[in-house]
Amino acid sequence: MLTKDVSEELKSVLEGLQAQGKEPTVALVKARMSTSVPMPALITTIKSWKSANRVPKVEVATQEEPTLDRVSQLEKQILELTARVATLEAKLTE
């Protein structure tokens, strides 16, 4: 499973809230994140930020390619391979 480090994004969101004079909450942080982060990770990060102005390393699972994209890639690959097989069969019968 592939993961993505979102620590820097969390840090910039928390610094932005601090610059605005707002107390970071799960709702405020979650609303400003472009990546979906699990609730327990947000809570741990906010606690760490409030106590030590530090963001722990947070990684989330990346989304796999949408199924439709994957299917179209596989269909294209099948067409290419079928054409190659036909070419090879034609060479064998010559």
Summary of the structure (lengths in Angstrom):
residues: 94
radius of gyration: 23.8
end to end distance: 47.7
largest distance: 79.6
contacts: 205
relative contact order: 0.15
helix: 65%
strand: 6%
